[in-house]
């Protein structure tokens, strides 16, 4: 949803249902027969339409006849490009789109464009994460340690989350255990993801053990950043941090005391990382700063062409324009919670033109 032209025009921007409205087409003569021509829609109802949807898609007849929904400033309930329920936050001329599938932040638009990256052939399907934005990884990272048939990166990015709280330009989504999740991971839990937009984008992931026995988990905010030309991009702040390289075809040699530059497949898991990192995207004239709380692991990833060819939703040259910098607690920094305990990890992103 990078601009208004990409918004769905055949679905109501308030409820996501079929709007049955000729105003969603470009043919002016069709609009003459539309139901909205013979009715008056209350101004407070019209005011609930997100700014990016105005003059693009009409609300449906059902929403037009109801009282205006209760709204929170800067929070709009919309649909994403696949007509899946989503939440859009707006503040300070910026906007963030969050799918309720996986509580995945899909985009963060600033005056400099989208800070996040999405693959060229994204799939917006129920129960399926989009390759891009910020997928939520829980309760394990990567392949399951003992069962390769289990879903990679856990199940949080594929389940439906529910809105449990709204504040101005802020929403909290929640996922809890179910019969389906307990078949994969036999624990009782609640995970909240709070996304807040000001002049920064803040994402807080809180895991609570709601059962009566301890459990351990891994977590990550698997953030895809637009990098411009990956050969000109660099990651700063991980100099001399301990790491393990998991790439099949890594670079022959590199200076661990220098910022990370990309010249081959990169899949490094760093431990005991600092709280502040940055991505310098030279060709985008942009520096993105990542500030974390309670994140002790970082993963830096780019698949390069050979692995890209094996990945879904990606075209052959997609590797050229992004990198992942994942804020995490994995491996030796997996978190153990006693019954009733909770743990929060926060990622705050800011962007500056260079």
Order of alpha helices (4+ residues) and beta strands (2+ residues): alpha-alpha-alpha-beta-beta-beta-beta-beta-beta-beta-beta-alpha-beta-beta-beta-beta-beta-beta-beta-beta-beta-beta-beta-alpha-beta-beta-beta
